[in-house]
């Protein structure tokens, strides 16, 4: 079961329609707007809402316990990274570790993680 608890959140600006990216990792572009994180890349946080157009408010968890969609099977306790669509996967060598899975799950399931970026795996 996915849960969330204490977290630090900010509201930023979506750089595109992110309505299908709720609970995905996001990054900030050079224009200060958000886009979906890419494979193994750094992330500013996890998108908590679903802004449907560029310029809309995007609520982002930047630290703490949060929910994220799994992009494959992830075990509880695993270090997680972003796949090419901003979903959580088990971190591989060279990936930026974005946190630790608190609950495990399969592809497409929403799991709980502690979002705490800490460098390359």
C-alpha positions as CSV (number, residue, x, y, z in Angstrom):
1,X,0.0,0.0,0.0
2,X,1.4,3.4,-1.0
3,X,1.5,6.0,1.8
4,X,2.9,9.4,2.4
5,X,3.7,11.4,5.5
6,X,6.1,14.2,6.3
7,X,7.3,16.0,3.2
8,X,8.6,19.3,2.0
9,X,6.7,20.7,-1.0
10,X,7.0,23.7,-3.3
11,X,4.8,25.1,-6.1
12,X,6.5,25.7,-9.4
13,X,5.5,26.2,-13.0
14,X,4.8,23.4,-15.4
15,X,6.6,23.7,-18.7
16,X,4.1,21.6,-20.6
17,X,0.9,19.5,-20.1
18,X,1.9,17.2,-17.2
19,X,-1.6,15.9,-16.6
20,X,-0.5,12.3,-17.2
21,X,2.7,12.6,-15.1
22,X,1.3,12.8,-11.6
23,X,3.6,10.9,-9.2
24,X,6.5,11.0,-11.7
25,X,10.0,12.5,-11.1
26,X,10.4,16.0,-12.6
27,X,13.3,18.3,-13.3
28,X,13.7,22.1,-13.7
29,X,14.6,23.3,-17.2
30,X,16.8,26.4,-17.8
31,X,13.7,28.5,-18.2
32,X,12.6,27.6,-14.6
33,X,9.8,25.4,-15.7
34,X,9.3,21.7,-15.0
35,X,9.5,18.8,-17.3
36,X,9.6,15.0,-16.7
37,X,12.9,13.6,-15.6
38,X,14.8,11.3,-18.0
39,X,16.6,8.0,-17.7
40,X,19.0,7.9,-14.7
41,X,19.0,11.8,-14.5
42,X,18.8,14.1,-11.5
43,X,15.4,15.3,-10.3
44,X,14.1,18.2,-8.4
45,X,11.3,16.2,-6.9
46,X,8.1,14.2,-7.5
47,X,5.0,15.9,-9.1
48,X,2.1,15.6,-6.8
49,X,-0.7,17.1,-8.9
50,X,-1.6,17.0,-12.6
51,X,-1.2,20.5,-14.3
52,X,-2.9,20.3,-17.7
53,X,-0.9,23.0,-19.5
54,X,2.3,25.0,-19.5
55,X,2.4,27.8,-17.0
56,X,0.0,26.0,-14.5
57,X,0.9,25.5,-10.9
58,X,2.8,22.2,-10.2
59,X,3.0,20.9,-6.6
60,X,6.3,19.1,-6.2
61,X,7.6,17.1,-3.2
62,X,11.3,18.1,-2.8
63,X,12.0,16.0,0.2
64,X,10.5,13.4,2.5
65,X,8.1,10.5,2.2
66,X,6.1,10.6,-1.0
67,X,4.4,8.5,-3.6
68,X,5.8,7.7,-7.1
69,X,4.7,5.5,-10.0
70,X,6.9,2.5,-10.5
71,X,8.3,1.9,-14.0
72,X,9.2,-1.8,-13.3
73,X,9.4,-4.1,-10.3
74,X,10.9,-2.2,-7.3
75,X,11.6,-3.9,-4.0
76,X,11.1,-2.2,-0.6
77,X,14.5,-0.9,0.5
78,X,15.9,-0.5,-3.0
79,X,17.6,2.6,-4.2
80,X,15.5,4.2,-6.9
81,X,16.2,6.3,-10.0
82,X,14.2,7.7,-12.8
83,X,13.4,5.9,-16.1
84,X,13.0,7.7,-19.4
85,X,9.4,8.7,-18.5
86,X,10.0,9.8,-14.9
87,X,8.9,6.6,-13.2
88,X,10.8,5.0,-10.3
89,X,13.0,2.0,-11.2
90,X,15.7,0.2,-9.2
91,X,18.9,2.3,-9.6
92,X,21.6,0.9,-11.8
93,X,25.3,1.8,-12.0
94,X,25.6,5.4,-13.1
95,X,22.0,6.4,-12.3
96,X,21.4,9.3,-9.9
97,X,19.9,7.8,-6.8
98,X,16.7,9.8,-6.0
99,X,15.6,8.0,-2.9
100,X,14.8,4.7,-1.2
101,X,11.6,2.6,-1.7
102,X,9.6,2.2,1.5
103,X,7.1,-0.1,-0.2
104,X,7.7,-2.3,-3.2
105,X,5.5,-2.6,-6.3
106,X,5.2,-3.6,-9.9
107,X,5.2,-1.6,-13.1
108,X,2.4,1.0,-13.0
109,X,1.8,0.8,-9.3
110,X,2.2,3.8,-7.0
111,X,4.8,3.1,-4.3
112,X,6.1,5.0,-1.4
113,X,9.7,6.3,-1.3
114,X,11.8,8.6,0.8
115,X,12.8,11.3,-1.8
116,X,16.4,12.0,-0.9
117,X,18.7,12.5,-3.9
118,X,22.3,11.4,-3.1
119,X,24.4,11.0,-6.2
120,X,25.3,8.3,-8.7
121,X,24.8,4.6,-7.9
